[in-house]
Amino acid sequence: MNAEFRLPDLGEGLTEAEVIQWMVAPGDQVALNQTLAEVETAKAVVELPSPYEGIVAALHAEAGQTVAVGAPLIEFDVVGSETPTVGVGTGSAVTGSEEKAQPNLVGYGAAPSASGRPARRARRLGGGSTTADTAVLEAAPHDASPSLTVETVVERPRSTPPVRAYAKRLGIDLVLVAASVGDRVITRDDIDAYAERVGASPEPREATKSAAAPVPREPASLNDRTAGQGDARETRIPIRGVRKHTAAAMVESAFTAPHVTVFHTVDVTATMELLSSFRDDRALMDHRIGPLAVVAKAVCLALGRTPGLNSHWDEAAGEIVQYHYVDLGIAAATERGLIVPNIRDAERLTLVELADALKDLAGTARSGKTSPAELAGGTFSISNIGVFGIDAGTPILPPGQSGILAVGAVRRQPWEHRGEIALRQIMTLSLSFDHRLVDGAEGARFLKDVADVLQEPGRAMLLR
């Protein structure tokens, strides 16, 4: 029986997702919870696990295509399945036997029905016959001819349909490429690298697919422009994914909450000297405690004294929601755009624990593995614009939050210190807040509390 898997609701009211790449192809045998594809929502890249064990019958979307929640995504040939359709938003399937494993939503997963690696469709090379379901190609010469005959049954290499088509055009067997790249998805770059080693000629990249270096062309007229392509002086990029979500959120925030921004420049020499001493402490050397960790700690302490900045204006309910915890959002610039993952219950963490959390958060964001759950919520946010050499700015509030603090670069400059002019290390803090929840005096007090901790770290002992 055929079973259809529709794109489930991935949480937070998301209505669509873009297929980044398929990990399977028609004819592949997959196991329960095997990754089928990577999809990009407006918030994160998510791996979709298989809700069935069976053979892939058809893919209903191509890589790069945007699919609506509830739309058919992939079809399976499932032995013993009587009611094939997966419920939209529930991720569950009704089968003839209640004892069979039930498909679950992404992030939960069902218990695999078999151990070991999932089997893929056996593939025969050369003139040999298939005698087993799967086998592993232990090694292949990197300088082998593309037409080399190998009398071995191997696993089907992991790649996307366009990559397989590209390899076919060049006459390159993906099994030989897989021997050099290991057990990851083969990309076009892997094909090109292998082609160069064996003396084949890779195809030139299409100009319309390279936003970094478009190939100029002379338009027949000023109106000679096709949708999504443009002329020699422009490149058109589809608005989707994180950038689309961020744009909508920023417009909503800017035109819903009345923003006010206040600035404060502070001498952080004492904090920088304290951090320098941490680097010489063998017990703290592996924790990479930096200025941002101290700012995060100061923010958590100051929010306890200014609850309006840790609140939410609930227009629908006609209420102000004050949070008694701090889910601290940290703005992170990634290749996919700006995201704001959260450190949960940050007010409970020590300075060392905050530093470790910031390190983990940054690493996950850079790798593109931040989950939708890590991006949900947030009660107050920090944007570290200092890493770009910027001193100050007017950050826009994340929707639903009443405050965001931009942290500027630390610079050595002349400053009044103990009645004299001296070179000191200076930082500017920029606080934007929702004026419906926070008045100017409260915003100023909060900013002064944060600055006091940075100017004299010992003051942290006095703040509760």
C-alpha positions in Angstrom: 0.0 0.0 0.0 1.1 3.5 -0.7 1.4 6.0 2.2 1.5 9.7 1.7 3.5 11.9 4.1 2.4 15.6 4.2 4.5 18.4 5.5 3.7 18.6 9.2 3.2 21.8 11.3 6.8 22.4 12.5 5.6 24.7 15.3 5.2 28.4 16.1 2.4 28.7 13.5 4.7 28.3 10.5 2.8 27.8 7.3 5.4 26.7 4.8 9.0 25.4 4.4 11.5 25.2 1.6 13.1 21.9 0.7 16.8 22.4 1.0 17.9 18.9 0.0 16.6 15.4 -0.2 18.5 12.6 1.6 16.5 9.9 -0.3 15.4 9.2 -3.8 12.6 7.1 -5.4 13.4 3.5 -5.0 15.4 3.9 -1.7 14.4 1.7 1.2 14.2 3.8 4.4 13.8 3.0 8.0 11.6 4.6 10.7 13.1 7.9 11.7 15.7 8.0 8.9 16.2 11.5 7.8 14.3 12.2 4.6 15.1 15.8 3.8 16.3 19.1 5.2 13.7 21.8 5.1 14.1 25.5 5.9 11.3 27.2 7.8 11.2 30.9 8.5 13.2 30.2 11.7 15.5 27.2 11.2 16.7 24.3 9.1 14.9 21.2 10.2 15.6 17.5 9.5 12.5 15.6 8.7 12.5 12.0 10.0 10.6 9.3 8.1 7.3 8.3 9.7 7.3 5.0 7.8 9.5 2.0 7.1 9.3 1.1 3.4 10.4 2.1 -0.1 10.2 5.7 -1.4 7.6 5.7 -4.2 7.7 9.4 -5.2 8.9 12.8 -4.1 6.3 15.5 -4.5 8.7 18.5 -4.3 12.1 19.4 -5.7 15.0 20.9 -3.8 14.5 24.7 -3.7 10.7 24.4 -3.8 8.5 25.9 -1.1 5.9 23.5 0.3 2.8 24.6 2.3 2.0 22.8 5.6 -0.4 20.0 4.8 0.8 19.6 1.2 2.0 16.2 0.0 5.8 15.8 0.4 6.8 12.2 -0.2 5.0 8.9 -0.9 6.1 5.5 0.4 5.3 1.9 -0.6 4.6 0.5 2.9 4.1 -3.2 3.3 1.0 -4.0 5.5 -0.3 -0.4 5.6 -4.0 -0.2 5.3 -4.7 3.5 5.9 -1.9 5.4 4.2 -2.3 9.1 4.9 -0.4 10.9 7.6 -2.6 13.5 9.5 -1.6 17.1 8.9 -0.2 18.7 12.1 -0.4 15.4 14.0 2.3 13.4 12.3 0.4 10.2 13.2 -0.7 7.5 10.8 -3.6 5.0 11.2 -2.6 1.5 10.3 -4.3 -1.8 10.4 -2.3 -2.9 13.5 -2.1 -0.7 16.6 1.1 -2.5 17.5 3.0 -1.0 14.6 5.2 2.0 15.4 3.3 5.3 15.1 4.9 8.2 13.2 5.5 11.3 15.4 6.2 15.0 14.9 9.6 16.2 14.1 11.8 16.4 17.2 10.0 13.6 19.0 10.7 10.5 16.9 9.5 7.0 17.2 11.5 4.0 18.3 13.3 2.5 15.4 12.1 -1.0 14.4 15.5 -2.2 13.4 19.0 -1.6 14.6 22.0 -0.5 12.6 22.1 1.7 9.6 19.0 1.9 7.4 19.3 -0.2 4.3 19.4 1.4 0.9 18.4 -0.1 -2.4 21.1 -2.4 -3.6 22.9 -1.4 -6.8 24.9 -3.5 -9.2 28.0 -2.2 -10.9 29.5 -3.6 -14.1 28.2 -7.1 -15.1 28.0 -8.6 -11.7 24.6 -9.8 -10.2 23.0 -8.6 -7.0 23.4 -11.2 -4.3 22.7 -9.1 -1.2 20.5 -6.2 -0.1 23.4 -4.0 0.8 27.2 -3.9 0.8 29.9 -1.4 1.6 32.5 -0.2 -0.9 35.6 -0.4 1.2 37.8 1.6 -1.1 38.1 2.8 -4.7 41.1 4.3 -6.4 40.8 8.1 -6.6 42.5 8.2 -9.9 40.3 5.5 -11.4 38.7 5.9 -14.8 35.0 6.9 -14.7 34.3 3.9 -16.8 36.0 1.5 -14.4 34.0 -1.8 -14.0 33.6 -2.9 -10.3 32.0 -6.3 -9.6 30.7 -5.2 -6.2 27.3 -4.5 -4.7 27.4 -1.2 -2.9 25.1 1.1 -1.0 23.3 3.7 -3.1 25.4 7.0 -2.6 23.5 9.8 -0.8 22.9 12.7 -3.2 20.1 14.9 -4.6 18.4 14.3 -8.0 20.1 17.3 -9.6 23.5 16.1 -8.4 22.8 12.6 -9.8 21.8 14.0 -13.1 24.9 16.2 -13.2 27.1 13.2 -12.5 25.3 11.2 -15.2 26.0 13.9 -17.8 29.7 13.8 -17.0 29.7 10.0 -17.0 30.9 9.8 -13.4 29.7 7.0 -11.1 28.7 8.3 -7.7 29.9 5.2 -6.0 33.5 6.2 -6.8 32.9 9.7 -5.6 31.4 8.4 -2.4 34.6 6.5 -1.7 36.4 9.8 -1.3 33.7 11.9 0.6 32.6 9.3 3.1 29.0 8.8 4.3 27.7 12.3 3.7 25.5 13.7 1.0 27.5 14.2 -2.3 27.4 17.7 -3.7 28.1 19.2 -7.1 31.5 20.4 -5.7 32.4 16.8 -4.9 31.6 15.8 -8.5 33.8 18.6 -9.8 36.7 17.7 -7.5 36.5 14.1 -8.6 36.2 15.1 -12.3 39.4 17.1 -12.0 41.3 14.2 -10.4 40.3 11.8 -13.2 40.8 14.3 -16.0 37.1 14.9 -16.8 35.8 18.4 -17.6 33.2 19.8 -15.1 30.4 21.9 -16.6 30.6 25.6 -16.1 28.3 27.1 -13.5 25.3 28.9 -14.8 25.5 32.6 -14.4 22.0 32.9 -13.0 22.8 30.6 -10.2 25.7 32.7 -8.9 24.7 35.8 -6.9 28.3 36.6 -6.1 29.5 36.8 -9.7 26.8 37.2 -12.3 27.9 37.0 -15.9 27.1 40.3 -17.7 24.9 40.2 -20.8 23.7 43.0 -23.1 20.0 43.5 -23.0 18.2 43.8 -26.3 16.4 46.8 -24.9 15.8 48.6 -21.6 12.8 46.5 -21.0 14.5 43.2 -21.8 14.3 41.7 -18.3 12.9 38.3 -17.2 11.4 37.7 -13.8 14.0 36.6 -11.3 16.9 37.1 -13.7 17.5 40.8 -14.4 20.2 42.4 -16.5 23.9 42.8 -16.2 23.7 45.3 -13.5 21.4 43.5 -11.1 20.9 40.2 -9.3 17.4 39.2 -8.0 17.2 37.1 -4.9 13.9 35.4 -3.8 12.7 36.7 -0.4 12.1 33.6 1.7 13.2 31.7 4.7 14.8 33.5 7.6 15.1 36.8 5.7 11.4 36.8 4.9 10.4 36.1 8.5 12.8 38.7 9.9 11.5 41.4 7.6 7.9 40.7 8.5 8.8 40.6 12.2 10.8 43.9 12.1 8.0 45.7 10.2 5.4 44.4 12.7 7.5 45.5 15.7 8.4 48.9 14.3 4.8 49.8 13.6 3.2 48.2 16.6 5.5 49.1 19.6 6.5 52.7 20.2 10.3 52.5 20.3 12.5 54.7 22.4 16.3 54.3 22.4 18.7 55.7 25.1 22.5 55.5 25.1 25.1 55.4 27.8 28.9 55.3 27.4 30.8 53.6 30.2 34.3 53.0 31.3 34.7 49.2 31.2 38.4 49.1 32.0 37.8 47.2 35.3 35.8 44.6 33.5 38.4 44.1 30.8 41.1 43.7 33.5 39.0 41.2 35.3 38.5 39.2 32.1 42.2 39.3 31.5 42.9 37.8 34.9 40.4 35.0 34.1 42.4 34.1 31.1 45.4 33.5 33.4 43.3 31.3 35.7 43.9 27.7 34.8 40.4 26.8 36.2 38.7 29.2 33.9 40.9 29.0 30.7 38.6 26.7 28.9 35.4 28.8 29.4 36.2 31.8 27.2 34.5 34.4 29.4 34.2 37.6 27.4 32.6 41.0 27.7 29.3 39.7 26.3 29.0 37.2 29.2 29.5 40.0 31.7 26.9 42.1 29.9 24.5 39.1 29.9 25.0 38.7 33.7 24.5 42.4 34.3 21.3 42.4 32.2 19.9 39.5 34.2 20.6 41.3 37.5 19.2 44.6 36.3 16.0 43.1 34.9 15.2 42.0 38.5 15.1 45.7 39.4 13.2 46.8 36.3 10.5 44.2 35.6 8.9 46.4 32.9 11.7 45.5 30.6 11.0 41.8 31.1 7.4 42.0 30.1 5.0 41.5 27.2 2.2 43.7 26.1 -0.7 41.4 25.3 -3.0 43.5 23.1 -5.6 40.7 22.6 -6.0 40.0 26.3 -5.7 43.6 27.4 -3.0 42.6 29.9 0.7 43.2 30.7 2.5 39.9 31.2 5.5 40.2 33.6 7.9 37.3 33.4 9.6 36.0 36.6 12.3 34.4 34.6 14.7 35.6 31.8 14.9 33.8 28.5 17.7 35.8 27.1 17.7 36.2 23.3 21.1 36.7 21.7 21.0 38.1 18.1 23.2 36.1 15.8 24.2 36.9 12.3 24.4 33.7 10.2 24.7 32.8 6.5 20.9 32.4 6.5 20.2 35.8 8.0 19.6 37.2 11.5 18.3 34.8 14.1 17.7 35.3 17.9 18.1 32.0 19.8 17.5 32.0 23.5 19.3 31.0 26.7 16.6 29.6 28.9 16.4 30.7 32.5 19.5 32.8 32.1 19.0 34.5 35.5 19.8 31.2 37.2 23.2 30.8 35.5 26.6 31.9 36.9 29.0 34.0 34.8 30.9 30.8 33.8 27.6 29.0 32.8 26.5 32.0 30.8 29.8 32.1 28.9 29.5 28.4 28.1 25.9 28.9 27.0 26.9 31.8 24.7 29.7 29.6 23.2 27.3 26.7 22.5 24.6 29.0 21.1 27.1 30.7 18.7 28.4 27.4 17.5 25.0 26.0 16.8 23.9 29.1 15.0 26.9 29.1 12.8 26.4 25.5 11.8 22.8 26.2 10.9 21.5 23.7 13.4 19.5 26.0 15.7 16.1 24.4 16.2 12.7 26.2 16.1 12.3 25.5 19.8 15.5 27.4 20.6 14.2 30.4 18.6 10.8 30.5 20.2 9.9 32.8 23.0 12.5 35.1 24.6 11.8 37.8 27.2 14.7 40.3 26.5 17.4 40.4 23.9 21.1 41.4 23.4 22.7 42.4 20.1 26.5 42.4 20.1 27.1 45.0 17.4 30.6 45.6 18.8 31.9 42.5 16.9 31.5 44.5 13.7 33.4 47.5 15.1 30.2 49.5 15.6 29.9 51.8 18.7 26.1 52.4 18.9 22.8 51.9 17.2 19.0 51.8 17.5 18.1 48.2 17.7 14.5 47.1 16.8 12.6 45.1 19.4 11.9 41.5 18.7 8.1 41.1 18.5 6.6 40.4 21.9 9.6 41.8 23.9 9.8 45.1 25.6 13.6 45.6 25.6 16.7 45.0 23.6 20.3 46.1 24.4 22.9 46.7 21.7 26.5 46.3 23.0 29.1 48.4 21.2 32.8 47.9 20.6 35.3 48.3 23.4 37.8 51.1 22.4 40.8 52.7 24.1 40.3 56.4 24.2 41.0 59.4 26.5 38.7 59.5 29.4 38.4 61.4 32.7 39.5 59.1 35.5 40.0 60.1 39.1 40.3 63.8 38.2 42.8 63.2 35.3 42.7 62.3 31.6 43.9 58.7 31.0 43.6 56.1 28.2 40.7 53.9 29.3 38.6 51.1 27.7 35.2 52.5 26.7 31.9 50.9 25.6 28.6 52.4 24.5 25.3 50.7 25.4 22.1 51.3 23.4 18.8 50.4 24.9 15.6 50.3 22.9 12.4 49.7 24.8 8.6 49.7 24.3 7.3 53.0 25.7 3.9 51.4 26.5 5.6 49.3 29.2 8.6 51.3 30.2 8.9 55.0 30.7 12.1 57.0 30.3 13.1 56.9 34.0 12.8 53.1 34.1 14.8 52.7 30.9 17.5 55.0 32.3 17.7 53.1 35.6 18.1 49.8 33.9 20.8 51.1 31.6 22.6 52.7 34.6 22.4 49.4 36.5 24.0 47.5 33.6 26.7 50.1 33.2 27.5 50.1 36.9 28.3 46.4 36.8 30.5 46.9 33.8 32.3 49.9 35.4 32.7 48.2 38.7 32.2 44.4 38.5 32.1 44.1 42.3 28.7 45.9 42.2 27.2 42.7 41.0 27.4 41.6 44.6 25.0 44.4 45.5 22.3 43.9 42.9 19.4 41.6 43.6 
